[in-house]
Amino acid sequence: MVYFLGILMGYFIGTNSLVEKQAKRFVGCHYSNKTVGLMSELGVFGGWLCILPAAYFVSSDYGNGFLEGLYFILAVFGGAFVSGLLQIPGVNYLFSALTIFINIGLVIAIYSVT
């Protein structure tokens, strides 16, 4: 269950980074609302700041501390890889703007599970 949540966290961060990469590459491809654009820009950085505490919660709860945290980080990288394979153009922009809030909720879910 915890690794599935890690895959979800990685998926949202990967989707956010893909959207931000597209927005920087193409002229005119950005959010018209500046607040939503700022939330999207903060999503990748804030998402990784959510993954580090989640990895700490996972590693501190289970017996093989460091290895369990490493497996969680690998699950996050797997989710980021899957986000490149599963692209939904209209929904990706919505996920990109909400990444920071989704990942905060997933950290709370991981904390409650462990």
C-alpha positions in Angstrom: 0.0 0.0 0.0 2.8 2.4 0.9 4.6 1.7 -2.3 1.5 2.3 -4.3 1.2 5.7 -2.7 4.8 6.3 -3.6 4.0 5.4 -7.2 1.1 7.9 -7.2 3.4 10.6 -5.8 5.9 10.0 -8.5 3.2 10.0 -11.2 1.9 13.4 -10.1 5.4 14.9 -9.9 6.3 13.4 -13.3 3.2 14.8 -14.9 3.9 18.2 -13.4 7.4 18.3 -14.7 6.2 17.3 -18.2 3.6 20.1 -18.2 6.2 22.6 -17.0 8.7 21.4 -19.6 6.0 22.0 -22.3 5.1 25.4 -21.0 8.7 26.5 -21.1 9.3 25.1 -24.6 6.3 26.4 -26.5 5.5 30.1 -26.6 1.9 30.8 -25.5 1.5 27.4 -23.7 1.0 28.5 -20.1 -1.7 29.1 -17.6 -3.8 32.2 -18.0 -4.3 32.5 -14.3 -1.0 33.5 -12.6 -1.9 31.8 -9.3 -2.5 28.5 -11.0 0.7 28.9 -12.9 2.6 29.6 -9.7 1.1 26.5 -8.0 2.2 24.4 -11.0 5.7 25.8 -10.8 5.9 25.1 -7.1 4.5 21.6 -7.7 7.7 19.8 -8.6 9.9 21.4 -5.9 7.2 21.0 -3.3 6.5 17.5 -4.4 10.0 16.4 -3.8 9.9 18.1 -0.4 6.8 15.9 0.3 8.6 12.7 -0.8 11.5 13.1 1.6 9.3 13.1 4.8 7.2 10.2 3.4 10.4 8.2 2.8 11.4 9.0 6.4 8.1 7.8 7.7 8.3 4.6 5.7 11.9 3.9 6.8 11.3 4.6 10.5 8.3 2.4 10.7 9.5 -0.8 9.1 12.4 -3.1 10.3 14.9 -2.5 7.5 14.9 1.2 7.8 17.2 2.4 5.1 16.3 -0.2 2.6 12.5 0.4 3.0 13.1 4.1 2.4 15.2 3.3 -0.7 12.5 1.1 -2.0 10.0 3.8 -1.5 12.2 6.3 -3.5 12.6 3.7 -6.3 8.8 3.4 -6.3 8.5 7.2 -6.7 11.0 7.0 -9.7 8.8 4.3 -11.2 5.7 6.4 -10.9 7.6 9.3 -12.6 8.5 6.9 -15.4 4.9 5.8 -15.8 3.7 9.4 -16.0 5.7 9.7 -19.3 3.9 6.7 -20.6 0.4 7.7 -19.5 -0.2 11.2 -20.8 -3.8 12.6 -20.8 -3.5 16.1 -22.4 -6.5 17.8 -20.8 -6.2 16.3 -17.4 -2.4 16.8 -17.1 -2.8 20.5 -16.7 -5.2 20.0 -13.9 -2.9 17.5 -12.2 0.0 19.9 -12.6 -1.7 22.7 -10.7 -2.9 20.4 -7.9 0.3 18.4 -7.5 1.4 20.2 -4.3 -1.9 19.6 -2.6 -2.2 16.0 -3.8 1.2 15.1 -2.5 0.6 16.8 0.9 -2.5 14.6 1.2 -0.5 11.5 0.2 2.1 12.3 2.8 -0.6 12.5 5.4 -2.0 9.2 4.2 1.4 7.5 4.4 1.9 8.9 7.9 -1.5 7.5 9.0 -0.8 4.1 7.3 2.7 3.6 9.0 
